């Protein structure tokens, strides 16, 4: 049995786990994916890697500023650019040459993490302990649970508890959070097709199909080929939300990017892969740092949907959720923002 079980190994979940473990709680993190990070995702393919989720890190708040500083000191992050075309503000953007998943791997240092394990049900035992059931793994019990996954996924997991354990108002607040989807296309080109571009990234705020394109290979000091990552608008992704074959959508985005940027060869990559992010960006976030079920057994929901600043919100939400769990348990002194220095 653990003191705290954290469902979700994204930035918020890892922050909660580090806060609580560093002050002495027995913590376990479980995630349905093969690796940590959530949308801080990097895909290895064709002898290279590409970031198809989180594009870069911006130091827009105290927590993200501290994270950038620590990761730069550890040579995990490097400055990529301070200019994204079609963006009015000049802001330093930081990336990891090993891929943005390196951020999550750093945050996961020293934690007990069980991957490839999807929680099927949450119940309580007769002796008033949370019980996490899995399809093909040993079950877990814990005194407190943190659900650090997108709100719609948390809703599917927790809604069955509405009549017996969870108050209806808690579930209604969870239901109010909405996300926009996104399609990400990773495209690789012949090594001799070295682009001579004035930009590393472009946003398309008024385009019906495109949202972003980045020269992802410019993040890699040893890049052997040009690799672009194209991300769609929410409106375009909604057209393919349940499509079994996403290749036609990817080809349409490549064609649109070639036309918009007047780079004809973008339409004919050597290879491409496409990924669907069903819960990419919170369109209706929660206007608080976490969601407390206010049950006798502590249960807290948190994530980047608790606020409007994505990664900064995820960090702050994780910290606030840990403080609330600690208040319910032993009131131990948490490391706070300094937890990063202990990794």
C-alpha beads as a LAMMPS data file, in Angstrom:
LAMMPS data file: protein, C-alpha beads

343 atoms
342 bonds

1 atom types
1 bond types

-500.0 500.0 xlo xhi
-500.0 500.0 ylo yhi
-500.0 500.0 zlo zhi

Masses

1 110.0

Atoms # bond

1 1 1 0.000 0.000 0.000
2 1 1 1.132 3.535 -0.811
3 1 1 0.437 6.848 0.839
4 1 1 -0.392 8.443 -2.509
5 1 1 -1.176 7.047 -5.956
6 1 1 -0.825 9.483 -8.863
7 1 1 -2.649 8.632 -12.087
8 1 1 -0.862 10.284 -15.005
9 1 1 2.856 10.790 -15.639
10 1 1 2.609 14.175 -17.309
11 1 1 4.228 17.332 -15.940
12 1 1 1.503 17.922 -13.318
13 1 1 1.496 14.323 -12.083
14 1 1 5.285 14.151 -11.851
15 1 1 5.357 17.467 -9.960
16 1 1 2.832 16.171 -7.418
17 1 1 4.789 12.955 -6.988
18 1 1 8.139 14.705 -6.504
19 1 1 6.720 17.154 -3.970
20 1 1 5.228 14.378 -1.851
21 1 1 8.036 11.850 -2.210
22 1 1 10.734 14.362 -1.372
23 1 1 9.108 15.083 1.990
24 1 1 8.764 11.412 2.908
25 1 1 5.517 9.994 1.515
26 1 1 5.415 6.623 -0.259
27 1 1 4.258 7.548 -3.774
28 1 1 3.550 5.583 -6.940
29 1 1 2.796 6.991 -10.397
30 1 1 0.819 4.959 -12.947
31 1 1 0.310 5.776 -16.623
32 1 1 -1.267 4.001 -19.586
33 1 1 1.488 5.119 -21.977
34 1 1 4.884 3.609 -22.776
35 1 1 6.759 6.608 -21.449
36 1 1 6.432 9.621 -19.186
37 1 1 5.551 13.137 -20.257
38 1 1 2.031 13.204 -21.666
39 1 1 2.094 15.883 -24.369
40 1 1 5.793 16.533 -23.673
41 1 1 6.288 13.788 -26.236
42 1 1 9.168 12.866 -28.524
43 1 1 8.964 10.196 -31.196
44 1 1 12.027 8.272 -32.405
45 1 1 11.802 7.360 -36.065
46 1 1 13.972 6.983 -39.199
47 1 1 17.175 7.448 -37.221
48 1 1 16.105 10.754 -35.705
49 1 1 13.635 12.164 -33.197
50 1 1 10.861 14.744 -33.360
51 1 1 8.678 16.598 -30.880
52 1 1 5.073 16.062 -31.910
53 1 1 3.448 17.495 -28.786
54 1 1 5.002 20.243 -26.662
55 1 1 6.799 22.558 -29.088
56 1 1 9.147 24.407 -26.725
57 1 1 9.373 25.847 -23.219
58 1 1 8.646 29.504 -22.492
59 1 1 9.656 30.948 -19.087
60 1 1 6.365 32.781 -18.539
61 1 1 5.982 32.320 -14.783
62 1 1 7.969 31.636 -11.633
63 1 1 7.712 27.843 -11.876
64 1 1 8.591 27.586 -15.571
65 1 1 11.411 30.114 -15.141
66 1 1 12.915 27.952 -12.409
67 1 1 12.454 24.815 -14.520
68 1 1 14.190 26.427 -17.505
69 1 1 17.069 27.606 -15.316
70 1 1 17.624 24.184 -13.742
71 1 1 17.363 22.348 -17.062
72 1 1 19.749 24.768 -18.769
73 1 1 22.223 24.353 -15.910
74 1 1 22.013 20.574 -16.442
75 1 1 22.520 21.013 -20.223
76 1 1 19.118 19.465 -20.904
77 1 1 17.594 22.627 -22.418
78 1 1 19.088 25.086 -24.891
79 1 1 17.827 28.355 -26.336
80 1 1 16.185 27.650 -29.694
81 1 1 14.815 30.991 -30.901
82 1 1 13.248 34.196 -29.620
83 1 1 11.144 34.745 -32.723
84 1 1 8.184 32.759 -34.007
85 1 1 6.776 34.282 -37.178
86 1 1 3.253 35.725 -36.900
87 1 1 3.719 36.074 -33.118
88 1 1 3.843 39.646 -31.870
89 1 1 5.885 38.989 -28.733
90 1 1 9.602 38.178 -28.737
91 1 1 10.068 35.519 -26.092
92 1 1 12.973 33.096 -25.630
93 1 1 11.914 29.547 -26.527
94 1 1 13.899 26.660 -25.107
95 1 1 14.110 23.116 -26.434
96 1 1 15.860 19.872 -25.571
97 1 1 18.199 18.491 -28.220
98 1 1 17.273 14.985 -27.055
99 1 1 13.578 15.817 -27.416
100 1 1 11.041 17.513 -25.172
101 1 1 10.346 14.225 -23.411
102 1 1 13.709 14.828 -21.681
103 1 1 11.901 17.367 -19.474
104 1 1 9.533 14.711 -18.171
105 1 1 12.341 12.185 -17.751
106 1 1 14.119 14.723 -15.564
107 1 1 10.986 15.318 -13.484
108 1 1 10.579 11.543 -13.125
109 1 1 14.000 11.109 -11.481
110 1 1 13.831 8.682 -8.562
111 1 1 10.075 8.091 -8.706
112 1 1 8.381 4.692 -8.707
113 1 1 6.504 4.701 -12.001
114 1 1 4.411 1.914 -13.497
115 1 1 3.957 2.388 -17.253
116 1 1 1.654 0.603 -19.702
117 1 1 -0.911 0.314 -16.922
118 1 1 -4.375 1.740 -17.513
119 1 1 -6.550 2.180 -14.434
120 1 1 -9.836 0.394 -15.090
121 1 1 -11.662 1.344 -11.905
122 1 1 -11.264 3.268 -8.661
123 1 1 -13.115 1.982 -5.608
124 1 1 -12.756 2.050 -1.839
125 1 1 -12.002 -0.904 0.393
126 1 1 -13.838 -1.848 3.568
127 1 1 -11.050 -0.319 5.647
128 1 1 -11.452 3.062 3.901
129 1 1 -8.558 2.944 1.468
130 1 1 -8.539 3.791 -2.237
131 1 1 -8.247 0.761 -4.518
132 1 1 -6.964 1.090 -8.106
133 1 1 -7.838 -1.815 -10.378
134 1 1 -5.943 -2.654 -13.570
135 1 1 -6.734 -4.945 -16.474
136 1 1 -3.532 -6.976 -16.409
137 1 1 -1.471 -5.839 -13.431
138 1 1 -1.392 -6.084 -9.673
139 1 1 -3.891 -3.769 -8.011
140 1 1 -2.756 -0.800 -5.924
141 1 1 -4.113 0.638 -2.679
142 1 1 -3.404 4.127 -1.371
143 1 1 -4.532 6.555 1.309
144 1 1 -4.897 9.360 -1.242
145 1 1 -5.290 9.589 -5.025
146 1 1 -4.282 12.331 -7.451
147 1 1 -5.809 12.158 -10.943
148 1 1 -3.454 14.123 -13.201
149 1 1 -4.863 13.388 -16.667
150 1 1 -7.025 15.453 -19.057
151 1 1 -10.370 16.298 -17.463
152 1 1 -12.477 14.303 -19.974
153 1 1 -10.417 11.180 -19.243
154 1 1 -10.683 11.831 -15.510
155 1 1 -14.450 12.183 -15.930
156 1 1 -14.737 8.774 -17.595
157 1 1 -12.765 7.214 -14.748
158 1 1 -14.511 8.985 -11.874
159 1 1 -18.109 9.359 -13.067
160 1 1 -19.091 5.859 -11.841
161 1 1 -18.338 7.070 -8.284
162 1 1 -20.862 9.918 -8.423
163 1 1 -23.711 8.154 -6.658
164 1 1 -21.654 6.373 -4.017
165 1 1 -18.649 8.579 -3.187
166 1 1 -18.195 11.741 -5.237
167 1 1 -20.482 14.786 -4.946
168 1 1 -22.353 15.774 -8.090
169 1 1 -20.888 19.290 -8.013
170 1 1 -17.359 17.911 -8.325
171 1 1 -18.268 15.890 -11.408
172 1 1 -20.101 18.882 -12.919
173 1 1 -16.961 21.009 -12.602
174 1 1 -14.920 18.239 -14.216
175 1 1 -17.477 18.011 -17.027
176 1 1 -17.254 21.765 -17.667
177 1 1 -13.604 21.526 -18.789
178 1 1 -13.285 21.220 -22.564
179 1 1 -10.342 20.594 -24.879
180 1 1 -9.491 21.329 -28.492
181 1 1 -7.940 18.486 -30.504
182 1 1 -4.921 18.696 -32.792
183 1 1 -3.251 16.583 -35.454
184 1 1 0.552 16.536 -35.578
185 1 1 2.396 15.508 -38.734
186 1 1 6.097 14.622 -38.597
187 1 1 7.651 14.769 -42.068
188 1 1 11.213 13.932 -43.136
189 1 1 12.946 15.024 -46.361
190 1 1 16.083 14.014 -48.309
191 1 1 19.325 15.035 -46.628
192 1 1 20.328 17.061 -49.690
193 1 1 17.127 19.117 -49.398
194 1 1 18.568 21.521 -46.847
195 1 1 16.119 24.429 -46.448
196 1 1 17.452 27.981 -46.459
197 1 1 14.850 29.544 -44.205
198 1 1 14.695 32.777 -42.220
199 1 1 12.553 31.105 -39.584
200 1 1 12.489 28.087 -37.296
201 1 1 8.768 28.200 -36.604
202 1 1 5.615 29.831 -37.957
203 1 1 2.152 30.088 -36.436
204 1 1 -0.998 30.494 -38.510
205 1 1 -3.561 32.211 -36.263
206 1 1 -6.135 32.782 -39.004
207 1 1 -5.746 29.595 -41.056
208 1 1 -8.636 27.138 -41.147
209 1 1 -6.338 24.089 -41.433
210 1 1 -2.886 24.961 -40.060
211 1 1 -1.894 26.143 -36.599
212 1 1 1.885 25.705 -36.524
213 1 1 4.916 24.477 -38.432
214 1 1 8.384 24.106 -36.993
215 1 1 11.709 23.022 -38.436
216 1 1 12.139 20.376 -35.769
217 1 1 15.543 19.234 -37.025
218 1 1 16.942 22.678 -36.144
219 1 1 16.666 21.547 -32.494
220 1 1 19.135 18.710 -33.150
221 1 1 22.859 19.524 -33.423
222 1 1 23.461 16.228 -35.247
223 1 1 20.482 16.379 -37.630
224 1 1 21.085 14.296 -40.765
225 1 1 17.900 15.329 -42.580
226 1 1 15.339 18.155 -42.532
227 1 1 12.352 17.243 -40.347
228 1 1 9.276 19.432 -40.003
229 1 1 6.430 19.138 -37.518
230 1 1 3.081 20.503 -38.677
231 1 1 0.184 20.916 -36.260
232 1 1 -3.396 21.446 -37.353
233 1 1 -6.069 23.819 -36.188
234 1 1 -8.744 22.498 -33.857
235 1 1 -11.367 22.910 -36.591
236 1 1 -9.369 20.708 -38.956
237 1 1 -8.655 18.085 -36.285
238 1 1 -12.353 17.862 -35.427
239 1 1 -13.037 16.690 -38.982
240 1 1 -10.842 13.648 -38.348
241 1 1 -11.516 13.081 -34.648
242 1 1 -12.685 9.498 -35.139
243 1 1 -11.101 8.671 -38.502
244 1 1 -9.338 5.304 -38.652
245 1 1 -6.920 6.432 -41.372
246 1 1 -5.243 9.784 -40.726
247 1 1 -2.909 9.685 -43.743
248 1 1 -5.277 11.671 -46.020
249 1 1 -5.477 14.382 -43.349
250 1 1 -1.682 14.456 -43.082
251 1 1 -1.312 14.796 -46.859
252 1 1 -3.815 17.642 -46.864
253 1 1 -1.869 19.476 -44.156
254 1 1 1.410 18.971 -46.028
255 1 1 -0.150 20.402 -49.176
256 1 1 -1.553 23.364 -47.279
257 1 1 1.838 24.075 -45.665
258 1 1 3.587 23.897 -49.045
259 1 1 1.147 26.411 -50.503
260 1 1 1.123 28.796 -47.519
261 1 1 4.903 28.917 -47.211
262 1 1 5.569 28.702 -50.945
263 1 1 7.889 25.719 -50.461
264 1 1 6.642 23.218 -53.066
265 1 1 8.722 20.255 -51.872
266 1 1 7.035 20.272 -48.426
267 1 1 4.236 18.395 -50.162
268 1 1 6.480 15.421 -51.025
269 1 1 8.376 14.161 -47.976
270 1 1 10.411 10.966 -47.980
271 1 1 8.277 9.777 -45.087
272 1 1 5.713 11.070 -42.643
273 1 1 3.794 10.013 -39.542
274 1 1 0.686 11.546 -38.030
275 1 1 -0.532 11.594 -34.420
276 1 1 -3.937 12.595 -33.089
277 1 1 -4.044 14.575 -29.847
278 1 1 -7.658 14.307 -28.740
279 1 1 -7.002 16.554 -25.723
280 1 1 -4.371 18.967 -27.000
281 1 1 -5.248 22.409 -25.611
282 1 1 -7.789 23.350 -22.914
283 1 1 -10.416 25.542 -24.606
284 1 1 -12.475 25.944 -21.405
285 1 1 -10.026 25.486 -18.504
286 1 1 -10.834 25.388 -14.831
287 1 1 -10.280 28.747 -13.156
288 1 1 -8.590 27.246 -10.110
289 1 1 -5.300 25.453 -9.512
290 1 1 -6.817 22.030 -8.715
291 1 1 -10.154 20.295 -8.193
292 1 1 -10.793 18.796 -4.781
293 1 1 -13.438 16.070 -4.453
294 1 1 -13.782 17.003 -0.763
295 1 1 -14.354 13.390 0.218
296 1 1 -13.231 11.735 3.497
297 1 1 -10.556 9.926 1.483
298 1 1 -8.436 12.559 -0.298
299 1 1 -8.941 12.688 -4.081
300 1 1 -7.588 15.615 -6.117
301 1 1 -7.641 16.307 -9.853
302 1 1 -4.982 18.520 -11.416
303 1 1 -3.320 19.265 -14.738
304 1 1 -2.564 21.940 -17.313
305 1 1 -6.345 22.435 -17.652
306 1 1 -6.289 24.112 -14.233
307 1 1 -5.393 27.559 -15.548
308 1 1 -4.586 29.123 -18.899
309 1 1 -0.793 28.868 -19.210
310 1 1 -0.310 25.197 -20.143
311 1 1 3.066 24.089 -18.749
312 1 1 3.174 26.841 -16.109
313 1 1 -0.364 25.832 -15.120
314 1 1 0.659 22.164 -14.962
315 1 1 3.564 22.953 -12.620
316 1 1 1.473 25.218 -10.381
317 1 1 -1.424 22.763 -10.375
318 1 1 0.886 19.920 -9.367
319 1 1 2.362 21.985 -6.534
320 1 1 -1.077 23.075 -5.265
321 1 1 -2.452 19.522 -5.436
322 1 1 0.513 18.227 -3.421
323 1 1 -0.090 20.874 -0.763
324 1 1 -3.731 19.840 -0.472
325 1 1 -2.891 16.126 -0.231
326 1 1 -0.262 16.889 2.402
327 1 1 -2.824 18.882 4.406
328 1 1 -5.132 15.850 4.447
329 1 1 -2.352 13.447 5.482
330 1 1 0.585 14.396 7.730
331 1 1 1.251 18.127 7.134
332 1 1 4.897 17.520 6.320
333 1 1 7.086 20.382 5.042
334 1 1 7.024 20.278 1.236
335 1 1 10.047 21.406 -0.818
336 1 1 7.919 23.797 -2.904
337 1 1 9.540 25.395 -5.921
338 1 1 12.950 24.164 -4.732
339 1 1 12.051 20.542 -5.498
340 1 1 13.790 20.892 -8.870
341 1 1 17.143 21.504 -7.176
342 1 1 16.857 18.118 -5.448
343 1 1 16.688 16.114 -8.698

Bonds

1 1 1 2
2 1 2 3
3 1 3 4
4 1 4 5
5 1 5 6
6 1 6 7
7 1 7 8
8 1 8 9
9 1 9 10
10 1 10 11
11 1 11 12
12 1 12 13
13 1 13 14
14 1 14 15
15 1 15 16
16 1 16 17
17 1 17 18
18 1 18 19
19 1 19 20
20 1 20 21
21 1 21 22
22 1 22 23
23 1 23 24
24 1 24 25
25 1 25 26
26 1 26 27
27 1 27 28
28 1 28 29
29 1 29 30
30 1 30 31
31 1 31 32
32 1 32 33
33 1 33 34
34 1 34 35
35 1 35 36
36 1 36 37
37 1 37 38
38 1 38 39
39 1 39 40
40 1 40 41
41 1 41 42
42 1 42 43
43 1 43 44
44 1 44 45
45 1 45 46
46 1 46 47
47 1 47 48
48 1 48 49
49 1 49 50
50 1 50 51
51 1 51 52
52 1 52 53
53 1 53 54
54 1 54 55
55 1 55 56
56 1 56 57
57 1 57 58
58 1 58 59
59 1 59 60
60 1 60 61
61 1 61 62
62 1 62 63
63 1 63 64
64 1 64 65
65 1 65 66
66 1 66 67
67 1 67 68
68 1 68 69
69 1 69 70
70 1 70 71
71 1 71 72
72 1 72 73
73 1 73 74
74 1 74 75
75 1 75 76
76 1 76 77
77 1 77 78
78 1 78 79
79 1 79 80
80 1 80 81
81 1 81 82
82 1 82 83
83 1 83 84
84 1 84 85
85 1 85 86
86 1 86 87
87 1 87 88
88 1 88 89
89 1 89 90
90 1 90 91
91 1 91 92
92 1 92 93
93 1 93 94
94 1 94 95
95 1 95 96
96 1 96 97
97 1 97 98
98 1 98 99
99 1 99 100
100 1 100 101
101 1 101 102
102 1 102 103
103 1 103 104
104 1 104 105
105 1 105 106
106 1 106 107
107 1 107 108
108 1 108 109
109 1 109 110
110 1 110 111
111 1 111 112
112 1 112 113
113 1 113 114
114 1 114 115
115 1 115 116
116 1 116 117
117 1 117 118
118 1 118 119
119 1 119 120
120 1 120 121
121 1 121 122
122 1 122 123
123 1 123 124
124 1 124 125
125 1 125 126
126 1 126 127
127 1 127 128
128 1 128 129
129 1 129 130
130 1 130 131
131 1 131 132
132 1 132 133
133 1 133 134
134 1 134 135
135 1 135 136
136 1 136 137
137 1 137 138
138 1 138 139
139 1 139 140
140 1 140 141
141 1 141 142
142 1 142 143
143 1 143 144
144 1 144 145
145 1 145 146
146 1 146 147
147 1 147 148
148 1 148 149
149 1 149 150
150 1 150 151
151 1 151 152
152 1 152 153
153 1 153 154
154 1 154 155
155 1 155 156
156 1 156 157
157 1 157 158
158 1 158 159
159 1 159 160
160 1 160 161
161 1 161 162
162 1 162 163
163 1 163 164
164 1 164 165
165 1 165 166
166 1 166 167
167 1 167 168
168 1 168 169
169 1 169 170
170 1 170 171
171 1 171 172
172 1 172 173
173 1 173 174
174 1 174 175
175 1 175 176
176 1 176 177
177 1 177 178
178 1 178 179
179 1 179 180
180 1 180 181
181 1 181 182
182 1 182 183
183 1 183 184
184 1 184 185
185 1 185 186
186 1 186 187
187 1 187 188
188 1 188 189
189 1 189 190
190 1 190 191
191 1 191 192
192 1 192 193
193 1 193 194
194 1 194 195
195 1 195 196
196 1 196 197
197 1 197 198
198 1 198 199
199 1 199 200
200 1 200 201
201 1 201 202
202 1 202 203
203 1 203 204
204 1 204 205
205 1 205 206
206 1 206 207
207 1 207 208
208 1 208 209
209 1 209 210
210 1 210 211
211 1 211 212
212 1 212 213
213 1 213 214
214 1 214 215
215 1 215 216
216 1 216 217
217 1 217 218
218 1 218 219
219 1 219 220
220 1 220 221
221 1 221 222
222 1 222 223
223 1 223 224
224 1 224 225
225 1 225 226
226 1 226 227
227 1 227 228
228 1 228 229
229 1 229 230
230 1 230 231
231 1 231 232
232 1 232 233
233 1 233 234
234 1 234 235
235 1 235 236
236 1 236 237
237 1 237 238
238 1 238 239
239 1 239 240
240 1 240 241
241 1 241 242
242 1 242 243
243 1 243 244
244 1 244 245
245 1 245 246
246 1 246 247
247 1 247 248
248 1 248 249
249 1 249 250
250 1 250 251
251 1 251 252
252 1 252 253
253 1 253 254
254 1 254 255
255 1 255 256
256 1 256 257
257 1 257 258
258 1 258 259
259 1 259 260
260 1 260 261
261 1 261 262
262 1 262 263
263 1 263 264
264 1 264 265
265 1 265 266
266 1 266 267
267 1 267 268
268 1 268 269
269 1 269 270
270 1 270 271
271 1 271 272
272 1 272 273
273 1 273 274
274 1 274 275
275 1 275 276
276 1 276 277
277 1 277 278
278 1 278 279
279 1 279 280
280 1 280 281
281 1 281 282
282 1 282 283
283 1 283 284
284 1 284 285
285 1 285 286
286 1 286 287
287 1 287 288
288 1 288 289
289 1 289 290
290 1 290 291
291 1 291 292
292 1 292 293
293 1 293 294
294 1 294 295
295 1 295 296
296 1 296 297
297 1 297 298
298 1 298 299
299 1 299 300
300 1 300 301
301 1 301 302
302 1 302 303
303 1 303 304
304 1 304 305
305 1 305 306
306 1 306 307
307 1 307 308
308 1 308 309
309 1 309 310
310 1 310 311
311 1 311 312
312 1 312 313
313 1 313 314
314 1 314 315
315 1 315 316
316 1 316 317
317 1 317 318
318 1 318 319
319 1 319 320
320 1 320 321
321 1 321 322
322 1 322 323
323 1 323 324
324 1 324 325
325 1 325 326
326 1 326 327
327 1 327 328
328 1 328 329
329 1 329 330
330 1 330 331
331 1 331 332
332 1 332 333
333 1 333 334
334 1 334 335
335 1 335 336
336 1 336 337
337 1 337 338
338 1 338 339
339 1 339 340
340 1 340 341
341 1 341 342
342 1 342 343
